[in-house]
């Protein structure tokens, strides 16, 4: 009944529509930022100095 009323009278609020749009954008931005951060972190981990301990002893 409620969905039928909303379809007939177009009673969805702008806030509701705007909220879901912003939420979808935030998921994309946060997911992208985490992906970039993880990729850069993994790259730095792979490029670390493996002989660091041997250099400090000498």
N, C-alpha and C positions, 0 to 999 in steps of 0.2 A: 504493500500500500504506500509506504513512504517513498520508494523509488518511483512509483507511478506518479505520485504527486510532484516530485522533483522534476520528472521528465516533462510533465504538462506545464508546470508553472516556472520552470527554470530557476529553482530556488536554491541552487548551490551557492554558497557564499564565495566571494572573491578570495577571502583568506584561505579557505580550504583548497581552492584550486592553486593559489600562489604557493601555499605550503608544500604541496606535493611536487610542484615544479622546482622549488628551491632545494627540496630534499633530494631529488634526482640529480641535480647539478652538484650538490655537495658530495654525494656518493662518488660521482665521477672524479671530482677534484681530489678528494681524500684518497680514493683508490689510486689515482695517478701519482699523487705525491708519495704514498707509501711504496708504490712500485719503483719509483725513481730512487727513493732513499735506500731501499733494500738492494737494488742493483748496484748503486754506488758503494754501499757498504761492503757488499760481497766482492766487488772489484778491488777495493782497498785491502780487504782481507787476503785476497789472492796475491796482491803485490807487496805484502809485508816483507820485511827483511828477515829471512829465515836464519841467517847467520848472526843475528844480533847478539845472542848469548856468547858466541865464540869471540866476537870482536871486543866485548867488554872484558873478557878474561885476559886478553893479550896486553 
